[in-house]
Amino acid sequence: MTWMSYSTKALALFGILPLVLKQFTSGDIVLWYLFATIITMQSLADFGFRQTFSRIISYAFKGVTEIITYTGKNNTTVQTDGEPNLPLLNDIVANMKYIYLRLTIIIFVIMSIAGTWVMYKPTQQASNITEAWYSWAIVLLVSCISFYGRLYMNFLEGLFKIALVRRVETLTSLGSIISSILVLIFAPTLLNLIIVNQFWVLVVIYRDYYLCKTTDDAFYKKVSKPLPFNKDLFAKVWPPAWRSGISGLMSIGLTNATGIIYAQVGSTADVASYLLALRIISQVRDISMAPFYSKLPLLAMLRAKNDLAALLKTVKRGMLMSHSVFLMGVLAIGIFSNTFLKLIGSDVAFVTPMLWALLSLAFFAHRFGAMHIQVYLSTNHVISHIADGVSGIIYILVTLLLISSMGIYAIPVGMLAGYLGFYAWYAAKNSYKTLDVNFWNFEKNTSFLPITIAITYFIISLYLK
């Protein structure tokens, strides 16, 4: 079901993207991708609560008596009878609602001020400035509603209702894609596309709410009774959450910030080209997440049960499939992108083979480390703030050092320096330790071949114009 759901994202990439590139001006394309970038960066305001709540809901659903850290293969402190811990789940849901309401208000204020300021220059280059501002207002309002609605997805994922969610998600995604294509064919304006797109975002929020209310004999109702804010529970939730939040800020935040900053200083054509590449590779990355990230609640459950054999098997299979899907995507796009853009008559050119190869290698290195981070996170002990914090500092310093001599190429080079210099090996080292394996025993049948292919592709790109 996750594969089916993520396949619709591929359909969006190959169905909507060509029409956007063909029908819109460079200025409108920049705005379209800036909206998407800002929506993505909105997840930073979650500050790690999404993963943390999903993980501890999984623990409580398996019957743990308290939220602790599950470290080491010889952990004997885990006590569970396998039945859901209803009082603990009720406390978790109540705290989740309390936190997300306040975060939503903060997001609205920040996006209204900082987001509007960031959008000023790009809107002046749009084909219709008034419609561009209406589009931003719609994105701002719906994004805030959508952010609060995340709590329903957290609950469903915590109960491992991944197949159910993805099955329904496929239908809503298809509805969004088909209606977007119709708009781009019959009424191709940025405002019309935004209206249709954001309408389906609202449908998705209601979808998750409805699934929570109806799944497993309305199990959500049993654990969503009004309760006061539990400070003791929050004290256990906050440490892993803020660490994950710092991690997101220094990884997803920095990557997406490059597009926003470049939009303020680069030419419209160059910005459109870079944002297109960044959006496509982000989409490929998201699709490649399917075989691994759909198993995260299962990893938490297996960790709580101390079933390391099943955990190791699940992790290795998910990582190999994720690497393979990512590489197939970036290779196909690297080979056929320019031919495709010429075929549809787009005004936007694709980035050079070298820039695409650098971005692909940087994202591959990050995916490698990120999956190992998620394995370690199943213990409920968070180190991602260290991994992303140090690599983020390296990324910034290297990029600033090289930007004057290398231009836009300094960005992926800085990413690579941070990910290879610290993030990837630090994450993997800690992951191996909790799985009781070493590098070669784990990676020889997991990532050795994908890494070899990625390096080979990068070397070939050095000789391409």
C-alpha positions, 0 to 999 in steps of 0.5 A: 500500500505504501508503494501504491501511495508513493507511486502516485507521487511519481505520477505527480512528477511525470503528470503535473510537472510537464504541464507546469513547465509547459504552461507557466512562465519562469516567474510562476514556476519559481513561485510554485516551487517556493510554495512547495519549499515553504510548506516543506519547511513548515515541518520544522515547526513540528520540532521532532514531535511527529516522530516522537509521538508516533514512536511512543504511541507505538510503545503504549499500544504494545502495552509498555507501562512507561516511556523509557529508552530501549538500548542494547541487545540485553535490555531486560527492563521492557515489560509488556503484556501486549495489550494497549495501555489505555491510560498512557495512550490517553495522556499522550493524545491529550498532550499531543493536542495541547502542543499542536494547537500552540505550535499552529498559532506560532506557525501562523504568526511566523509564516504571516511575517517572515513568509510574506517577506520572503515571497515579495520579490518572487511575486513581483516576477509572476505573470499576475501579481494579484493572483500570486498574493491570493495564492500565498494567502490560501497556502498560508491558511491551509498550511496552518490547518494542515499542520494541526491535522498532523496529530491524526496521522501521528496516531494512525502511524503509531498504531501501525495502520500504515496499509490503511492510511496508504490505501486511502491516501492513494485515492486522495492523491489520485483525486488531487493529481487528476484535478490538477491536470484538468486545471492545467489543461483547461484553466492554467493559472497559478491561482487555479492550481493552488486552489485545487491543490489546497482543497485536496490538502483539506480533504486529506486532513478530514481523511485522517480525522475520519480514519482515527474516528472509525478505525478499530471500533473507534479506538481513538475515541477511547483514548482521546478523552479531555485530560489536563496537560501532563507535565511529567509525560511532556518531560519524557517527550521533550528531550527526544523531540527537541533533538529531532527538531534540531536535526530537521532544522540542520538538514531539511531546513538548510537544504530548502533554505538554499532555494529560498535564499537563491530566489532572492539573489539569482536570475529568474531562469537560474532559480527556476532551473535550480528549484526544479532540480531540487524539487525533483530530487526531493520527490525521488527521495520521498518515493524511495522512502517507501520501503523503509519509512513505512516500517518505522512503527514496526521497528519501534514495536520490535525494539520494545519486544527486544526481537533483534533478529526480526529488527535486523532483517526488516532494516536490511531489506528496507534499506536495500530497496530504498537505495535501489529506488533512489538510484534508479530515479536519479539515473533516469532523470540524469539521462533523460531530463534534457530530452524530456524538457525539449520535447514538451517545449519548456522554457526552463532548462535543467541543471548541468549533469555535474550539478545533478550528479553532485546533488544526487550523491549528496542526497544519497549520502544523507539517505544512508545516514538518515536511515541509520539514524531512524534505526537508532531512534527506535531506541527512543534515544535521539542523537540526530541533533548531534549528527545533523548539527555537526554536519550542518555546521560543516555544510555552512562553512564549506559552502561559504568558503567555496561560493565565490569560486564555485557558485551554485556548485558550492551548495552540493559540495558543502552538503557532501562535506557535511554528510560524508565528513560526519553525518553518515559514518556517525549515524551508521556507527551508532546504528550498528552498535544497537543491532550488534553488527559491524560495518561489513557484515551489515553493508555488504548485502545492503548498500555496497552495490548501491554505493558503488553505482552512485560513485561510478555515476559521479565519476562519469558525470565529470566527463560530461558537459 
